[in-house]
Amino acid sequence: MNRSLDRLKARCERLRSLDLACQAIHSTLDPEKALDLVLRHAVRLTDASSGSIVLVNPTTGFLETQAARGLPPQAARLGFRVGEGLAGWVVRTGRPARVADVLADPRYIMVRPQIRSELAAPLEVSGEVRGAILVGADRPGAFGVEAQALLLELARRASGVIRNTWLHEQLRHKARLFESLFVLGQSIQSALSLGEALGTITRAATTLMDGKMSALHLLDEERAWLDLRASHGAGAAYLTNSRLSVDESLLGTVVRRRKPLQVADVRTSTRYQRVGVAREEGLVSLVSVPLVFQRRPIGTLSVYTGQPHSFSNEEIRILSALAELSAIAIEKARLYERLVEVEHQLRKNEKLSVLGLLAAEVAHEIRNPLAVMQMLYHSLDLRFPEGDPRARDAQIMGEKMVQLNRIVDRILDLARSPEPRFASVNVNPLLSDLALLTRHKFREQNVRLVLELDPRLPSVPGDATQLEQAFLNLALNAAEAMPQGGQLTISTAAAALRKSQPAPTHVRITFRDTGQGMSDEQQRRAFSALLSTTKSKGAGLGLAIVARIVEAHRGKVRLASRLGHGTTLHLLLPV
């Protein structure tokens, strides 16, 4: 009777200890700490001398020791195949194992020579055996039926804890990925040049996926080949490879299907064409996602790891999100480079216009004295006796003056501006494009551009190209007038030149800067001859070009300025 009572008390004490152990292991969401708590209570409850928890690595399929007590360090680093050793047998069969003498059991793999008996229970997570708890003792037959029941119950309760800690860790990992994606997305979008954008994207992809190397391929103009345009962590063997065919390559599949693709091991994959390069570079697992802009693929973004890795759906979604941001950044950088090229072309056209104006003025200045010289020459009526060499000289002088006159005529013909090709033009989009075109220059010069555009602005008859040139000249003149930075405000509004007119007759485009301003003399000469400019820097040609373009559009230019208080220019174009 007393013996039965003692056994009952001991059982109650073990169950109480089990409840306390379960409460303790529920106290943390840290996976490593949770596993250590489970193992500590498993060893205590079964009165064991050592123990370990092994879990299946989903990437490699191997059993790896995640927690250990009372075992040598090298034993804690051991890995087994499922089915190998006592732990592998438990995981494969899903059944517990109680070994009274490990030396007599062929399944046992020696991890500590002193161990004589072993007890193991499977760890089942979400209906699947994902590992095992093992405890050992230094005496044979140390574990009975009750110890096995306790370990099984602890394993059952610990499985829920392990699942919760894994879910918590997955959420933390997901949060870290999204946070990193947000930060990296900002740095990608801030890149202006294409080269800078591509380099930032590959660095971001490697960091985000914790990879060994990343590569970005873009489609060529014919959309038949993928060219390596940027990489991070790549060696010479990868960089010296030729372009990839869209129809025949693995990455070409990503472009054609517009879907992510992953390869567990590119060193052994029959689909991967450059196995030798992968082995030389130490590349193992690959995930590649398409770069798509406005539903049109433009390339691929690929990440390689140096160890076997199975990319989760969440990781692939995050990388795909980075690829979406990257495609936008690439197209933005391409657009910016085209804008820079357009700006360069406009400046080139401006120089050509300036040369035309200058040539016209020089021609006019030459024609007047040349006309006087011709009149005086004819009035002299130079006649010399036959055989006098001066007769030939006089003839040559007359011919050269005629030749000079023809040259002046040709210069004036070339200098004449082409007539505007009138069409209905809304100036608001032209000014919005101007803001994009000049933003890099304004940023460098610390100039803030403010657009105040009337959305109800009527259209004007005009030549959009010539108006763009006029607006660009005014913007660049304003930037020159603010060497220390400032603000340029561009506004549009409908205007009636006379109060008696009920409907707008003109569109007013106003350029107002906070620059150095102009003196009265400078204002008087602002639109005058090119050879009489008062600008201390530059040729003073921008406003002359503006005046010619506005006059060709039957418009007016009005200037208001004070030294030290900035300049305001109004362009009035008839509607």
Secondary structure per residue as TSV (DSSP state, phi and psi in degrees):
chain	resnum	aa	ss	phi	psi
A	1	M	-	360.0	-48.8
A	2	N	H	-62.8	-38.0
A	3	R	H	-65.1	-40.9
A	4	S	H	-64.7	-39.4
A	5	L	H	-65.4	-40.3
A	6	D	H	-63.6	-41.7
A	7	R	H	-64.8	-38.7
A	8	L	H	-65.2	-41.7
A	9	K	H	-62.6	-42.6
A	10	A	H	-63.3	-40.0
A	11	R	H	-64.7	-43.1
A	12	C	H	-61.9	-38.5
A	13	E	H	-66.1	-39.5
A	14	R	H	-66.2	-40.3
A	15	L	H	-65.8	-38.3
A	16	R	H	-63.0	-43.2
A	17	S	H	-62.7	-37.0
A	18	L	H	-64.1	-43.1
A	19	D	H	-62.3	-43.4
A	20	L	H	-63.1	-38.8
A	21	A	H	-64.3	-42.1
A	22	C	H	-65.9	-37.8
A	23	Q	H	-62.9	-39.6
A	24	A	H	-66.3	-42.2
A	25	I	H	-74.0	-15.8
A	26	H	T	-84.4	1.0
A	27	S	T	-84.3	-3.6
A	28	T	-	-138.4	152.8
A	29	L	-	-112.2	4.0
A	30	D	-	-80.1	119.4
A	31	P	H	-57.3	-45.0
A	32	E	H	-65.2	-43.4
A	33	K	H	-67.9	-39.0
A	34	A	H	-62.4	-44.7
A	35	L	H	-64.2	-38.5
A	36	D	H	-64.8	-39.8
A	37	L	H	-64.4	-43.9
A	38	V	H	-57.8	-47.2
A	39	L	H	-67.2	-39.2
A	40	R	H	-61.0	-44.4
A	41	H	H	-72.2	-31.8
A	42	A	H	-63.0	-44.4
A	43	V	H	-64.6	-42.1
A	44	R	H	-68.5	-46.2
A	45	L	H	-65.1	-33.3
A	46	T	T	-95.7	1.8
A	47	D	T	56.3	43.0
A	48	A	-	-92.1	166.9
A	49	S	S	-102.5	-14.7
A	50	S	E	-156.7	167.5
A	51	G	E	-172.3	166.9
A	52	S	E	-156.7	156.7
A	53	I	E	-120.5	124.8
A	54	V	E	-115.3	141.0
A	55	L	E	-130.1	151.8
A	56	V	E	-78.3	126.4
A	57	N	-	-77.8	116.2
A	58	P	T	-65.2	-21.2
A	59	T	T	-80.9	-47.6
A	60	T	T	-94.9	-21.3
A	61	G	-	80.5	2.5
A	62	F	E	-89.6	154.1
A	63	L	E	-84.2	126.5
A	64	E	E	-123.9	141.5
A	65	T	E	-75.6	121.2
A	66	Q	E	-104.0	-19.8
A	67	A	E	-153.0	145.3
A	68	A	E	-148.9	147.2
A	69	R	E	-141.5	132.4
A	70	G	S	72.2	14.7
A	71	L	S	-113.4	151.1
A	72	P	-	-66.0	155.5
A	73	P	H	-55.6	-39.0
A	74	Q	H	-66.6	-28.8
A	75	A	H	-70.0	-32.5
A	76	A	H	-70.2	-15.3
A	77	R	T	-100.7	3.4
A	78	L	-	-71.8	148.2
A	79	G	E	-128.8	146.1
A	80	F	E	-130.8	155.6
A	81	R	E	-80.3	153.3
A	82	V	T	-63.3	126.8
A	83	G	T	100.6	-13.6
A	84	E	S	-97.1	132.0
A	85	G	H	74.2	176.4
A	86	L	H	-65.3	-40.9
A	87	A	H	-63.8	-43.1
A	88	G	H	-63.4	-35.9
A	89	W	H	-66.1	-42.9
A	90	V	H	-63.0	-42.8
A	91	V	H	-68.2	-39.3
A	92	R	H	-69.2	-41.4
A	93	T	H	-90.1	-23.7
A	94	G	-	73.8	17.6
A	95	R	-	-116.4	152.4
A	96	P	-	-73.5	164.7
A	97	A	E	-137.5	131.4
A	98	R	E	-127.2	113.0
A	99	V	E	-113.6	117.4
A	100	A	S	-73.9	-34.7
A	101	D	-	-138.8	107.4
A	102	V	G	-66.9	-24.3
A	103	L	G	-69.9	-19.7
A	104	A	G	-99.6	2.1
A	105	D	-	-109.2	117.2
A	106	P	T	-67.4	-16.9
A	107	R	T	-74.7	-21.3
A	108	Y	-	-77.3	136.2
A	109	I	-	-111.6	122.7
A	110	M	-	-67.3	122.9
A	111	V	S	-115.6	-22.7
A	112	R	S	-147.2	121.8
A	113	P	T	-57.9	-29.1
A	114	Q	T	-73.7	-18.8
A	115	I	-	-68.0	132.8
A	116	R	-	-118.3	-29.4
A	117	S	E	-133.4	154.6
A	118	E	E	-141.6	145.4
A	119	L	E	-133.4	133.0
A	120	A	E	-137.6	141.5
A	121	A	E	-131.3	140.2
A	122	P	E	-73.6	149.2
A	123	L	E	-107.5	112.0
A	124	E	E	-106.5	122.5
A	125	V	E	-120.5	122.2
A	126	S	T	52.8	44.3
A	127	G	T	78.8	7.6
A	128	E	E	-131.8	133.9
A	129	V	E	-71.2	116.0
A	130	R	E	-111.5	-1.3
A	131	G	E	173.4	-163.3
A	132	A	E	-155.2	150.9
A	133	I	E	-104.1	130.6
A	134	L	E	-125.3	136.7
A	135	V	E	-129.0	148.1
A	136	G	E	-132.3	155.2
A	137	A	E	-130.5	158.0
A	138	D	S	-90.0	10.7
A	139	R	S	-130.6	146.2
A	140	P	T	-67.1	149.8
A	141	G	T	61.0	34.7
A	142	A	-	-76.5	-21.6
A	143	F	-	-114.5	128.4
A	144	G	-	-104.0	-169.3
A	145	V	H	-64.4	-39.3
A	146	E	H	-66.1	-40.2
A	147	A	H	-61.9	-40.5
A	148	Q	H	-64.3	-42.0
A	149	A	H	-63.7	-41.1
A	150	L	H	-62.5	-45.0
A	151	L	H	-65.9	-37.8
A	152	L	H	-64.2	-43.0
A	153	E	H	-65.5	-41.6
A	154	L	H	-63.3	-40.7
A	155	A	H	-64.5	-39.1
A	156	R	H	-63.0	-45.7
A	157	R	H	-71.5	-34.9
A	158	A	H	-67.9	-28.4
A	159	S	H	-59.1	-41.9
A	160	G	H	-63.0	-40.2
A	161	V	H	-63.5	-44.9
A	162	I	H	-62.0	-41.9
A	163	R	H	-61.9	-44.0
A	164	N	H	-64.0	-41.8
A	165	T	H	-67.1	-37.1
A	166	W	H	-64.4	-43.7
A	167	L	H	-62.3	-41.8
A	168	H	H	-62.0	-42.6
A	169	E	H	-66.7	-36.7
A	170	Q	H	-63.6	-41.5
A	171	L	H	-65.0	-40.6
A	172	R	H	-63.3	-42.2
A	173	H	H	-63.7	-41.4
A	174	K	H	-63.4	-42.6
A	175	A	H	-62.5	-41.2
A	176	R	H	-63.0	-40.3
A	177	L	H	-63.2	-45.0
A	178	F	H	-65.8	-39.8
A	179	E	H	-62.5	-45.8
A	180	S	H	-62.7	-40.4
A	181	L	H	-60.7	-41.8
A	182	F	H	-62.5	-47.6
A	183	V	H	-65.3	-45.9
A	184	L	H	-67.1	-36.2
A	185	G	H	-60.6	-38.8
A	186	Q	H	-63.7	-44.0
A	187	S	H	-67.1	-34.9
A	188	I	H	-66.4	-45.2
A	189	Q	H	-69.2	-21.9
A	190	S	H	-80.6	-12.7
A	191	A	-	-71.1	135.3
A	192	L	-	-99.3	-50.9
A	193	S	S	-79.0	154.7
A	194	L	H	-63.6	-43.7
A	195	G	H	-60.5	-42.3
A	196	E	H	-64.3	-42.1
A	197	A	H	-62.9	-45.8
A	198	L	H	-64.0	-42.8
A	199	G	H	-63.0	-40.9
A	200	T	H	-65.4	-38.7
A	201	I	H	-63.7	-47.3
A	202	T	H	-67.5	-37.8
A	203	R	H	-63.8	-42.2
A	204	A	H	-63.8	-41.9
A	205	A	H	-64.4	-42.1
A	206	T	H	-63.2	-44.0
A	207	T	H	-65.3	-45.4
A	208	L	H	-63.3	-41.4
A	209	M	H	-94.4	2.1
A	210	D	T	53.1	44.5
A	211	G	-	-93.0	174.7
A	212	K	S	-89.0	-34.4
A	213	M	E	-157.3	150.2
A	214	S	E	-135.2	154.4
A	215	A	E	-141.9	144.1
A	216	L	E	-123.9	121.4
A	217	H	E	-111.6	140.0
A	218	L	E	-120.0	147.2
A	219	L	E	-69.9	144.2
A	220	D	-	-79.3	179.1
A	221	E	T	-62.0	-33.6
A	222	E	T	-81.2	-8.5
A	223	R	S	60.0	31.4
A	224	A	S	-110.0	-17.1
A	225	W	E	-132.8	149.5
A	226	L	E	-106.4	121.1
A	227	D	E	-105.2	134.5
A	228	L	E	-70.2	115.7
A	229	R	E	-108.2	-21.0
A	230	A	E	-162.1	153.2
A	231	S	E	-154.9	162.4
A	232	H	E	-138.9	121.8
A	233	G	S	87.6	3.3
A	234	A	-	-81.1	145.2
A	235	G	-	-94.9	-178.3
A	236	A	H	-61.6	-37.3
A	237	A	H	-62.2	-40.2
A	238	Y	H	-74.1	-39.9
A	239	L	H	-69.2	-27.8
A	240	T	T	-88.9	4.6
A	241	N	-	-73.7	152.3
A	242	S	-	-76.6	174.8
A	243	R	-	-67.2	162.8
A	244	L	E	-108.1	138.4
A	245	S	E	-77.9	133.8
A	246	V	T	-66.1	-35.0
A	247	D	T	-78.4	-26.7
A	248	E	T	-116.6	-15.5
A	249	S	S	-93.2	162.0
A	250	L	H	-64.7	-43.5
A	251	L	H	-68.0	-28.5
A	252	G	H	-60.8	-31.9
A	253	T	H	-61.9	-38.3
A	254	V	H	-62.7	-39.3
A	255	V	H	-70.0	-46.6
A	256	R	H	-65.0	-41.7
A	257	R	H	-88.5	-16.9
A	258	R	T	55.3	40.1
A	259	K	S	-135.0	149.6
A	260	P	-	-64.2	158.1
A	261	L	E	-145.5	139.2
A	262	Q	E	-131.5	148.5
A	263	V	E	-125.2	126.1
A	264	A	S	-63.3	-40.7
A	265	D	-	-150.6	105.7
A	266	V	T	-71.6	-14.6
A	267	R	T	-72.5	-21.0
A	268	T	T	-123.6	-0.5
A	269	S	-	-72.7	135.6
A	270	T	S	-78.6	-15.8
A	271	R	S	-86.5	-21.2
A	272	Y	-	-87.1	123.0
A	273	Q	S	-78.3	-19.2
A	274	R	-	-118.5	57.7
A	275	V	H	-60.8	-41.3
A	276	G	H	-61.2	-42.0
A	277	V	H	-63.9	-42.3
A	278	A	H	-60.4	-42.9
A	279	R	H	-67.3	-40.1
A	280	E	H	-66.4	-36.2
A	281	E	H	-86.9	-9.6
A	282	G	T	74.8	35.1
A	283	L	-	-95.8	138.1
A	284	V	-	-120.3	-79.2
A	285	S	-	-93.0	147.9
A	286	L	E	-131.3	138.7
A	287	V	E	-131.7	132.7
A	288	S	E	-130.8	133.3
A	289	V	E	-124.0	149.8
A	290	P	E	-77.4	147.8
A	291	L	E	-96.8	115.2
A	292	V	E	-124.8	129.0
A	293	F	E	-125.4	121.5
A	294	Q	T	51.7	49.7
A	295	R	T	63.9	16.6
A	296	R	E	-123.0	119.7
A	297	P	E	-67.2	137.9
A	298	I	E	-120.0	-7.5
A	299	G	E	166.4	-162.5
A	300	T	E	-136.6	152.0
A	301	L	E	-121.9	120.0
A	302	S	E	-122.4	143.3
A	303	V	E	-127.4	133.2
A	304	Y	E	-114.4	146.2
A	305	T	-	-108.5	162.1
A	306	G	S	-94.5	-6.2
A	307	Q	S	-130.6	157.3
A	308	P	-	-57.2	131.8
A	309	H	-	-151.9	134.6
A	310	S	-	-102.4	110.8
A	311	F	-	-71.0	126.0
A	312	S	-	-73.4	164.3
A	313	N	H	-59.9	-35.6
A	314	E	H	-66.6	-41.9
A	315	E	H	-63.1	-40.4
A	316	I	H	-66.9	-38.8
A	317	R	H	-64.4	-39.9
A	318	I	H	-65.4	-44.5
A	319	L	H	-65.3	-36.2
A	320	S	H	-64.8	-38.3
A	321	A	H	-64.6	-40.4
A	322	L	H	-62.7	-38.8
A	323	A	H	-64.0	-37.8
A	324	E	H	-62.6	-46.7
A	325	L	H	-62.1	-38.9
A	326	S	H	-66.1	-40.7
A	327	A	H	-61.5	-41.3
A	328	I	H	-63.9	-43.8
A	329	A	H	-63.6	-38.5
A	330	I	H	-64.2	-47.3
A	331	E	H	-66.1	-35.2
A	332	K	H	-65.1	-42.4
A	333	A	H	-65.6	-39.2
A	334	R	H	-62.6	-42.4
A	335	L	H	-63.4	-41.0
A	336	Y	H	-63.1	-41.8
A	337	E	H	-64.4	-36.5
A	338	R	H	-67.1	-37.0
A	339	L	H	-64.6	-40.1
A	340	V	H	-62.4	-40.1
A	341	E	H	-65.8	-39.6
A	342	V	H	-64.3	-41.8
A	343	E	H	-60.3	-43.4
A	344	H	H	-60.8	-41.9
A	345	Q	H	-66.4	-39.8
A	346	L	H	-64.4	-40.7
A	347	R	H	-64.2	-36.7
A	348	K	H	-65.0	-43.0
A	349	N	H	-63.6	-36.1
A	350	E	H	-61.7	-42.6
A	351	K	H	-63.1	-39.8
A	352	L	H	-64.5	-39.8
A	353	S	H	-63.0	-41.1
A	354	V	H	-62.2	-43.8
A	355	L	H	-61.6	-38.5
A	356	G	H	-63.6	-44.6
A	357	L	H	-62.9	-43.3
A	358	L	H	-64.7	-41.6
A	359	A	H	-62.9	-40.1
A	360	A	H	-62.9	-42.9
A	361	E	H	-67.1	-42.6
A	362	V	H	-61.6	-42.0
A	363	A	H	-61.8	-43.0
A	364	H	H	-62.1	-42.8
A	365	E	H	-65.0	-32.9
A	366	I	H	-77.8	-39.1
A	367	R	H	-61.2	-41.0
A	368	N	H	-60.9	-56.0
A	369	P	H	-64.4	-29.6
A	370	L	H	-66.2	-40.8
A	371	A	H	-62.0	-40.9
A	372	V	H	-62.7	-44.2
A	373	M	H	-61.1	-42.0
A	374	Q	H	-64.4	-42.5
A	375	M	H	-63.2	-44.3
A	376	L	H	-65.1	-38.7
A	377	Y	H	-61.6	-45.0
A	378	H	H	-69.5	-35.5
A	379	S	H	-68.3	-26.3
A	380	L	H	-68.6	-26.5
A	381	D	T	45.9	56.6
A	382	L	-	-67.8	120.4
A	383	R	-	-128.8	133.1
A	384	F	-	-127.9	152.8
A	385	P	-	-59.6	153.6
A	386	E	T	-61.3	132.4
A	387	G	T	94.1	-10.9
A	388	D	-	-76.1	125.4
A	389	P	H	-63.5	-20.9
A	390	R	H	-67.3	-24.2
A	391	A	H	-63.5	-42.2
A	392	R	H	-65.1	-39.2
A	393	D	H	-63.2	-42.9
A	394	A	H	-64.4	-38.9
A	395	Q	H	-62.8	-43.8
A	396	I	H	-63.4	-39.8
A	397	M	H	-60.3	-43.6
A	398	G	H	-63.8	-43.8
A	399	E	H	-63.4	-39.6
A	400	K	H	-68.1	-35.6
A	401	M	H	-66.0	-38.9
A	402	V	H	-63.6	-41.2
A	403	Q	H	-62.9	-43.1
A	404	L	H	-60.6	-40.3
A	405	N	H	-62.9	-40.4
A	406	R	H	-64.4	-40.0
A	407	I	H	-62.0	-42.9
A	408	V	H	-61.5	-41.9
A	409	D	H	-60.8	-42.5
A	410	R	H	-65.4	-40.2
A	411	I	H	-61.5	-43.2
A	412	L	H	-65.7	-36.5
A	413	D	H	-63.0	-43.8
A	414	L	H	-67.1	-35.1
A	415	A	H	-77.0	-18.1
A	416	R	S	-64.3	127.5
A	417	S	-	-68.8	144.4
A	418	P	-	-65.8	146.4
A	419	E	-	-66.4	140.8
A	420	P	-	-62.0	143.8
A	421	R	-	-95.9	98.2
A	422	F	-	-73.4	138.0
A	423	A	E	-152.3	168.4
A	424	S	E	-72.9	122.0
A	425	V	E	-126.8	130.0
A	426	N	-	-97.9	117.5
A	427	V	H	-75.5	-18.2
A	428	N	H	-58.2	-49.4
A	429	P	H	-61.2	-34.2
A	430	L	H	-63.0	-40.1
A	431	L	H	-72.5	-33.8
A	432	S	H	-64.6	-42.2
A	433	D	H	-64.0	-36.2
A	434	L	H	-61.0	-38.7
A	435	A	H	-61.7	-41.2
A	436	L	H	-66.4	-39.7
A	437	L	H	-65.8	-36.5
A	438	T	H	-103.9	0.7
A	439	R	H	-64.0	-37.2
A	440	H	H	-65.1	-44.4
A	441	K	H	-64.1	-43.6
A	442	F	H	-64.8	-38.3
A	443	R	H	-62.5	-42.3
A	444	E	H	-62.7	-36.1
A	445	Q	T	-95.0	9.2
A	446	N	T	59.5	39.2
A	447	V	E	-104.2	126.5
A	448	R	E	-94.4	126.2
A	449	L	E	-102.4	127.6
A	450	V	E	-119.4	125.2
A	451	L	E	-105.4	127.1
A	452	E	E	-125.3	81.9
A	453	L	-	-102.1	129.5
A	454	D	-	-75.5	114.7
A	455	P	T	-66.7	-17.8
A	456	R	T	-97.2	19.1
A	457	L	-	-64.2	130.8
A	458	P	-	-74.1	160.1
A	459	S	-	-78.1	160.2
A	460	V	E	-125.5	151.0
A	461	P	E	-76.9	122.2
A	462	G	E	-169.9	174.8
A	463	D	-	-102.5	109.4
A	464	A	H	-57.9	-40.0
A	465	T	H	-63.4	-45.5
A	466	Q	H	-68.2	-37.1
A	467	L	H	-65.8	-39.6
A	468	E	H	-58.7	-41.3
A	469	Q	H	-63.3	-41.3
A	470	A	H	-64.4	-44.9
A	471	F	H	-63.9	-41.0
A	472	L	H	-62.5	-43.2
A	473	N	H	-60.1	-42.4
A	474	L	H	-65.5	-40.1
A	475	A	H	-65.3	-43.3
A	476	L	H	-69.4	-36.9
A	477	N	H	-61.1	-42.1
A	478	A	H	-63.0	-40.8
A	479	A	H	-63.0	-39.4
A	480	E	H	-64.9	-31.4
A	481	A	T	-77.7	-7.3
A	482	M	-	-124.7	65.7
A	483	P	T	-63.4	-25.3
A	484	Q	T	-97.2	9.6
A	485	G	-	94.8	169.9
A	486	G	E	161.8	-154.5
A	487	Q	E	-133.1	133.4
A	488	L	E	-113.3	121.2
A	489	T	E	-109.3	123.4
A	490	I	E	-112.9	122.9
A	491	S	E	-130.3	154.6
A	492	T	E	-129.8	150.3
A	493	A	E	-162.9	152.7
A	494	A	E	-81.0	141.9
A	495	A	E	-141.4	149.0
A	496	A	-	-114.4	124.1
A	497	L	S	-67.7	-25.6
A	498	R	S	-122.4	140.0
A	499	K	T	-64.7	-23.9
A	500	S	T	-73.7	-14.9
A	501	Q	-	-87.8	118.8
A	502	P	S	-72.3	-33.6
A	503	A	S	-101.9	152.4
A	504	P	-	-61.3	137.0
A	505	T	-	-106.9	-20.4
A	506	H	E	-138.7	161.8
A	507	V	E	-106.7	128.0
A	508	R	E	-102.3	124.0
A	509	I	E	-112.1	120.2
A	510	T	E	-114.5	130.4
A	511	F	E	-112.8	113.7
A	512	R	E	-122.8	117.9
A	513	D	E	-113.4	165.8
A	514	T	-	-109.2	35.2
A	515	G	S	-84.7	-153.4
A	516	Q	-	-75.6	-18.3
A	517	G	-	78.3	177.4
A	518	M	-	-130.4	146.5
A	519	S	-	-77.0	169.8
A	520	D	H	-60.7	-39.7
A	521	E	H	-65.4	-41.9
A	522	Q	H	-64.9	-38.8
A	523	Q	H	-65.3	-38.1
A	524	R	H	-64.0	-36.1
A	525	R	H	-98.4	3.0
A	526	A	T	-54.8	-39.5
A	527	F	T	-110.7	16.3
A	528	S	S	-89.1	-163.7
A	529	A	-	-58.3	149.1
A	530	L	G	-68.0	-30.8
A	531	L	G	-83.2	3.2
A	532	S	G	-124.0	31.1
A	533	T	-	-65.1	151.4
A	534	T	-	-108.8	7.4
A	535	K	-	-72.5	134.9
A	536	S	S	-78.6	-21.4
A	537	K	S	-131.3	135.5
A	538	G	S	83.4	-176.4
A	539	A	-	-94.8	-9.4
A	540	G	S	68.0	35.3
A	541	L	-	-102.4	-19.9
A	542	G	H	-57.4	-46.2
A	543	L	H	-68.7	-32.8
A	544	A	H	-63.4	-39.7
A	545	I	H	-66.0	-43.4
A	546	V	H	-58.2	-45.2
A	547	A	H	-61.0	-43.1
A	548	R	H	-62.5	-43.0
A	549	I	H	-66.8	-43.8
A	550	V	H	-65.3	-41.3
A	551	E	H	-62.6	-39.5
A	552	A	H	-63.8	-23.7
A	553	H	T	-95.9	14.5
A	554	R	T	58.0	34.6
A	555	G	-	-109.8	-172.4
A	556	K	E	-133.9	151.3
A	557	V	E	-119.3	130.2
A	558	R	E	-123.7	135.2
A	559	L	E	-122.0	134.9
A	560	A	E	-138.7	127.8
A	561	S	E	-157.5	152.2
A	562	R	-	-139.0	140.7
A	563	L	T	-57.6	128.2
A	564	G	T	81.9	-2.0
A	565	H	S	-125.9	15.2
A	566	G	-	83.9	179.5
A	567	T	E	-133.4	142.1
A	568	T	E	-125.5	128.9
A	569	L	E	-121.4	129.1
A	570	H	E	-110.4	126.4
A	571	L	E	-105.3	125.5
A	572	L	E	-113.0	115.1
A	573	L	E	-116.2	131.5
A	574	P	E	-68.6	143.5
A	575	V	-	-88.5	360.0
